[in-house]
Amino acid sequence: MPRKTDFCSKWLLKFDNTGRVCSRWLAKGKTSSSFRCIVCNTDDLSCANGGWRDVKKHFDRPKHIQCMKDVFGSIPLVASSHPSSSFSSNTNDGSVCTTTSSTSVNETRIPFVSIQNDQRSLTHEDKVTRAECIWAMATSQLGFSYNSSQFLPEVFRFMFPDSQIATDYSLRSRKISYVISHGTGYYFTNELIKDVRKAHGFTLIFDETTIAGVRKQLDIFFRYWSETKNCVCVRFYKSIMLGHATADIVSRSIIDSLKSDGVDITKMLMLGRDNPNVNKAIEDILNKEVIAERKKKSSSMPVLGLISIGSCPLHVIHGSFRKGFKSTVWFIDESINDIWFWFSRSSARREDFISAANSINETYSRFLARFVVTRWIEVGPVIERIIDQWNIIKEYFLTYLPTIDKKIESNDKYVRIKNFITDKSTLAKFHFILFLYQTIFKRELVWLQQEQPLVHLLYGECCNLLLNIMLSFVKEELLKDKEGSDLLSVPFELQNSQKNNVNIDIGETTRTYIKDLSVSEKTNFFQDIRQKELTKSLPLKNDFLRHLQCLQPLARKEESSRTSIMYLSRHVPHLLTNEEVDRVGAEWRVYQMAEIPEEWFRKITVSSDNIIEYLPIDKYWYQIFSTTTSIGTPQYVVLTKLVKCLLSLSHGNSDVKRGFSENNHLVSDDRSSLNEVSINGLRATKAGVKFFGGGKVHIVPTTSTLLSNVKEAYSRYTKDNEQQQKLIKSTDVGNGKRGPDTEHELLEEKETQLINEQKNLQEELTKATNMLQEGTTRLAAAMKNKTFDDIGTAEVLVTAANAFFDEIIVNDTFDTFLSQLSTISVATIENEASFNTQKQIIVEILDHHILSIRIKDPFVLHTNINWYIHFDTPLRPYTIK
């Protein structure tokens, strides 16, 4: 008889299969000999028979393990962006989480999350999975190919012969592919979606490019305030492969991706984009979609669309610099490329160039750099190197080459280079372009490529850029007291508004080479193109961008800052109610009067240059958000929500461009066959390593959820493949198209149907044959015994059998059946030799069958029928009876 064991309270302190106490999920039942599982939400379970063994059996069941994953998930991660600092917090599972930062005070911080002490007990299987997970992340981070892991298990076993983990390690090229795409990539993408859902709003940044294999790739990024790190983050979301990249296709791809991942598109604040017309159309389509969704949620309130501050200012400034080049007749780009291509494919010419340098005692360090036409701002370093080696270039092309090659003058490229070098204004042009690059454009373009929030400074920087350019050639009295949009009213194109040739700011070095440069060339270069382009494209008339300047720490004391924050609170779409807008004004008053330490926004540096450096704006505002009232409640509730959204706005598309560079590294020409899922897995894993580990794989926390995702990667991979195959088949059938697999299945189905009909016919033929045999036997016996009653019975049997055979002959049943079966079978035969053999057998049978019909011999027909009956499949040869 089973024992009656009561529930013991000490069981609550025992450890389950995860190495943690059972009290997290175990509770006593309604009766003394029962227990309940909280996570499985079960009724009372009996422990009367086995006691603790019954409890152990329950927590070892797969259903319970899955419920534990669903409820508890991974270890809670706490993060911060404080530089060179760390703090610890005890989690509810006994582990301690810490946050560190990998940067110095002079670098942009990259905070990351790490687990200082994970008290979870890992099984041997978990340790092997962790090792495979770490290598998968390293493969993505370092851009290794999948094939580089093909013999890695053997290498590890040889390197670590005493390690059981190395012995059981099994990550080869095929496995690492789906571990990255459906394991680590799947995990990091889900973590991103969870973090984005917590944000009050986000900016979506996108761009397209052509990758290896001539495929159009659409990259999408999120820019949002991360509650995990307590700062603004820009994270890779997804890559979508496209053929045609029209506005409708791109916008629909973006909307479908967000909705399929459960991201609320009404939280989209802004769309970061370049300036092509197709991107403007995409923004219009997405804006209409967002407005429609917001109307569904709040039909009674006025609905605003996406915030617009124009296209990426990087492209505007870069484009104006390029158009300034193109407006002249200097042909700088063609001449630079001619010089580079002269040496690009010839080691002999490079050796001669070095010999020319040695002959005139010039120092040669690095060879000439290539100038890429689409990257105009790179012309600065290229020109710097040409100027440094100018004497060597002149010696090589004007003295050395004519000496060793008498026919060099017939080379068109050489003639162009020679004319360019001998032009006395060439160095003046070079120094003038270098002056523009170093003093005006370089700083702005480098500054705008930072990842930290800069949108609050963008308006001021654009104004300063335009002002600095105007000061180079416009009279200063016309620019006095002009700020912001007032600069657009300056009539710079008038001759009376411009400085004379002596006062035009073109750089002191340029001025020494200016003798042969005409005034019209200098004036036109400044006036006709660059200024018109900048005044047309820079967002100097954007009020929203102008009011964002109030977020600067030094602007809070200004009375206009409250007007600006109220304007912003009313124009951020779908965020604040009327009551919350009123509260913003009150909280801003408190913020203006608060005593804020200077070290919250200014770096403490010891420098003789007296250069003041400021901390990133999101770090400053995180300190503000952390302040509390005297009773411990948050000081700024609504202002926190508003400022987090405002700092999430984009100041440029440099993050996507950096993503393209990473993509080129991961998807090189020899990996052009990678599909969309693999590319997303690689990119998501690399982005996850950056977010959670600061770019260091060994720092990324290998949580239980991450290990579970890696373990489940194969099942998820096979399931996705099955779904894709079903989708392809349904699409083909829906379009009236049958692919090879679908057609083959239909043929097999038809063949099976005919074979079943064959079996039914066989049964009927067997009965008729038995009737004929019995009738013949009875007829012979009756004739011998002269019993006429038996003769009548025998006649009935023979007549019925012959009638069945006659029906087959008249209706041509076997010809039809055999024709159908042979047609279906032939369609499924893949081997040509087997097909020819089967075809010959069918022909012989048909001939024999026709002969049997002609002689009306039922016994011959019976012989053929037996062959038909055993003709199961045309792939198996038979011998005719």
Secondary structure, DSSP 4 states (H G I P E B T S, - for coil): ----PPP-GGGGGSB-TTSSBGGGTEEE-SSTTEEEETTTT---EE-TTTTHHHHHHHHTSHHHHHHHHHHH-S--------TT---EEE-TTS-EEEEEE---TTS---EEEEEEE--PPPPHHHHHHHHHHHHHHHHHHHT--GGGGTTHHHHHHHH-TT-HHHHH----HHHHHHHIIIIIHHHHHHHHHHHHHHSS-EEEEEEEEEETTTEEEEEEEEEEEETTTTEEEEEEEEEEEESS--HHHHHHHHHHHHHHTT--GGGEEEEE--SSHHHHHHHHHHHHHHHHHHHHH-SSS-----B---S-HHHHHHHHHHHHHHHSS--HHHHHHHHHHHHHT-HHHHHHHHHHHHHTT----SPPPP--TT-GGGHHHHHHHHHHTHHHHHIIIIIIHHHH-TTGGG-HHHHHHHHHHH-TTHHHHHHHHHHHIIIIIHHHHHHTT-SS--HHHHHHHHHHHHHHHHHHHB-HHHHTT--GGGGGG--TTSGGGBPPTTT----HHHHHT-TTS-HHHHHHIIIIIIIHHHHHHS-TT-HHHHHGGGGSGGGTTSTHHHHHHHHHHHHSTTT--HHHHHHHHHHHHHHHHS---GGGTB-----TT----B--HHHHHHHHHT-B-TTSSBS-SHHHHHHHHHHTS-S-SHHHHHHHHHHHHHS-GGGTT--HHHHHHHHHHHHHHHHHHTT-GGGS---HHHHHHHHTHHHHHHHHHHHHHHHHHHHHHHTT---HHHHHHHHHHHHHHHHHHHHHHHHHHHHHHHHHHHHHHHHHHHHHHT-HHHHHHHHHHHHHHHHHHHHHHHHTHHHHHHHHHHHHHHHH---HHHHHHHHHHHHHHHHHHHHHHHHT-HHHHHHHHHHHHT---TTS-----
